[in-house]
Amino acid sequence: MSEAKNILVTGGAGFIGSHLVDRLLAEGGWRVSVVDDFNDFYDPALKRRSAAAHAADVRYRLHEADIRDRAALEKVFGETGFDCVVHLAARAGVRPSLREPLLYCETNVTGTLNLLELARVRGVRQFVFGSSSSVYGANAKVPFSEDDPVRHPISPYAATKAAGELLCHTYAHLYGVRCVCLRFFTVYGARQRPDLAIRKFAELISRGAPVPVFGDGTTRRDYTYVDDIIAGVRAAVEYDATMFEAINLGESRTVELGELIALLEKELGREAIIDRQPPQPGDVPQTFADISKARRLLGYDPRTQIEEGIGKFVAWFNTTVKSERGTTK
Ligand SMILES: NC(=O)c1ccc[n+]([C@@H]2O[C@H](COP(=O)([O-])OP(=O)(O)OC[C@H]3O[C@@H](n4cnc5c(N)ncnc54)[C@H](O)[C@@H]3O)[C@@H](O)[C@H]2O)c1
């Protein structure tokens, strides 16, 4: 029997990170370490619940630590020789980054550099970085391809993700840390972050509260179901053909905001009360992933169309979120 491999998932108590930990533990063959600081960007109790679901597994180890804290990370890397780091810890969200650009920079840039440095010092060979479609800025050409320029971010969050990718490239080039930067396109599914549109809208529609729609509802997003994202991340953990790649992970279908709300209305069985608001600075008008590179390099093959994915999301929302609220209405 082959030895279990050691993997570090930063942000492993978060939305995407906790799904990755689920997958790795279910698969077997992995000892999974998680670094997460359980900050209050959204209710930390949600992250604690996700971490608690893994805690009983002897192959799981939780380090409550901040990626900005180099000494704390040194301790984590000192205890385990990692075969791979999947770096998902970040301050996420575009709009809050306009209010707290320094916090975003310290977490997403310095925090990423701390991890790359430790990967270099400790000889970690594989580093998967959770980047974002936001690096494309207000790209007018669709679908967004990895060959398109990413020098025009329009939010501090996007700029920090582009900077993270540049640091990854530098460490791959100088020190042989293989880096795969995955540009996630709006991810949704069970345990989705409460600040993201699908979850936020579901909450408001189900309570009969007004849904703030920024702009005229024609903004478009490529929404990616979390299981598809996890399949892409999993393939990136194994990727070994080149030292550095940036790769889109999307569904490669773009959905208008109004269309998304209609799908939620249908699944929730309730009409949305729309509250029109001016467009928000930092928001891009559209995202749309060209996923031919992911298909070619990672064998990525997303399977969940938005209609099916919203159905699954609402089923989770109805059984989990509503029952916690003590209502099934
Ligand atoms: N969800 C999406 O649609 C989406 C899209 C593009 C990119 N991403 C990226 O994917 C990654 C995961 O996103 P998510 O939606 O799961 O967000 P999330 O906020 O649920 O998860 C991030 C986790 O990182 C932790 N974290 C944040 N700062 C930390 C720090 N200083 N030290 C240690 N832990 C820290 C948080 O506590 C959280 O548990 C992020 O890097 C995000 O930028 C997400």
PDBQT file of the ligand as one rigid body, heavy atoms in Angstrom, charges set to zero:
ROOT
HETATM    1  N1  LIG A 401     -16.275  31.781  -3.988  1.00  0.00    +0.000 N 
HETATM    2  C1  LIG A 401     -15.987  32.306  -5.176  1.00  0.00    +0.000 C 
HETATM    3  O1  LIG A 401     -16.872  32.544  -5.996  1.00  0.00    +0.000 OA
HETATM    4  C2  LIG A 401     -14.562  32.624  -5.540  1.00  0.00    +0.000 A 
HETATM    5  C3  LIG A 401     -14.301  33.137  -6.825  1.00  0.00    +0.000 A 
HETATM    6  C4  LIG A 401     -12.997  33.440  -7.179  1.00  0.00    +0.000 A 
HETATM    7  C5  LIG A 401     -11.960  33.195  -6.291  1.00  0.00    +0.000 A 
HETATM    8  N2  LIG A 401     -12.229  32.702  -5.053  1.00  0.00    +0.000 N 
HETATM    9  C6  LIG A 401     -11.103  32.466  -4.141  1.00  0.00    +0.000 C 
HETATM   10  O2  LIG A 401     -11.212  31.154  -3.617  1.00  0.00    +0.000 OA
HETATM   11  C7  LIG A 401     -10.709  31.120  -2.268  1.00  0.00    +0.000 C 
HETATM   12  C8  LIG A 401     -11.773  30.547  -1.335  1.00  0.00    +0.000 C 
HETATM   13  O3  LIG A 401     -12.939  31.365  -1.396  1.00  0.00    +0.000 OA
HETATM   14  P1  LIG A 401     -14.259  31.040  -0.576  1.00  0.00    +0.000 P 
HETATM   15  O4  LIG A 401     -15.401  31.531  -1.367  1.00  0.00    +0.000 OA
HETATM   16  O5  LIG A 401     -14.225  29.644  -0.101  1.00  0.00    +0.000 OA
HETATM   17  O6  LIG A 401     -14.091  32.072   0.653  1.00  0.00    +0.000 OA
HETATM   18  P2  LIG A 401     -14.190  31.837   2.217  1.00  0.00    +0.000 P 
HETATM   19  O7  LIG A 401     -14.086  33.206   2.815  1.00  0.00    +0.000 OA
HETATM   20  O8  LIG A 401     -15.362  30.996   2.556  1.00  0.00    +0.000 OA
HETATM   21  O9  LIG A 401     -12.873  31.008   2.539  1.00  0.00    +0.000 OA
HETATM   22  C9  LIG A 401     -11.638  31.599   2.819  1.00  0.00    +0.000 C 
HETATM   23  C10 LIG A 401     -11.149  31.043   4.146  1.00  0.00    +0.000 C 
HETATM   24  O10 LIG A 401      -9.867  31.631   4.402  1.00  0.00    +0.000 OA
HETATM   25  C11 LIG A 401      -9.808  31.995   5.748  1.00  0.00    +0.000 C 
HETATM   26  N3  LIG A 401      -8.882  33.126   5.887  1.00  0.00    +0.000 N 
HETATM   27  C12 LIG A 401      -9.060  34.391   5.437  1.00  0.00    +0.000 A 
HETATM   28  N4  LIG A 401      -8.015  35.150   5.814  1.00  0.00    +0.000 NA
HETATM   29  C13 LIG A 401      -7.167  34.335   6.486  1.00  0.00    +0.000 A 
HETATM   30  C14 LIG A 401      -5.911  34.537   7.114  1.00  0.00    +0.000 A 
HETATM   31  N5  LIG A 401      -5.334  35.750   7.182  1.00  0.00    +0.000 N 
HETATM   32  N6  LIG A 401      -5.305  33.490   7.693  1.00  0.00    +0.000 NA
HETATM   33  C15 LIG A 401      -5.877  32.256   7.688  1.00  0.00    +0.000 A 
HETATM   34  N7  LIG A 401      -7.075  32.009   7.117  1.00  0.00    +0.000 NA
HETATM   35  C16 LIG A 401      -7.704  33.033   6.531  1.00  0.00    +0.000 A 
HETATM   36  C17 LIG A 401     -11.224  32.383   6.126  1.00  0.00    +0.000 C 
HETATM   37  O11 LIG A 401     -11.450  32.305   7.536  1.00  0.00    +0.000 OA
HETATM   38  C18 LIG A 401     -12.054  31.412   5.329  1.00  0.00    +0.000 C 
HETATM   39  O12 LIG A 401     -12.381  30.254   6.084  1.00  0.00    +0.000 OA
HETATM   40  C19 LIG A 401     -10.315  32.561  -1.944  1.00  0.00    +0.000 C 
HETATM   41  O13 LIG A 401      -8.937  32.693  -2.190  1.00  0.00    +0.000 OA
HETATM   42  C20 LIG A 401     -11.107  33.391  -2.936  1.00  0.00    +0.000 C 
HETATM   43  O14 LIG A 401     -10.482  34.619  -3.205  1.00  0.00    +0.000 OA
HETATM   44  C21 LIG A 401     -13.505  32.415  -4.658  1.00  0.00    +0.000 A 
ENDROOT
TORSDOF 0
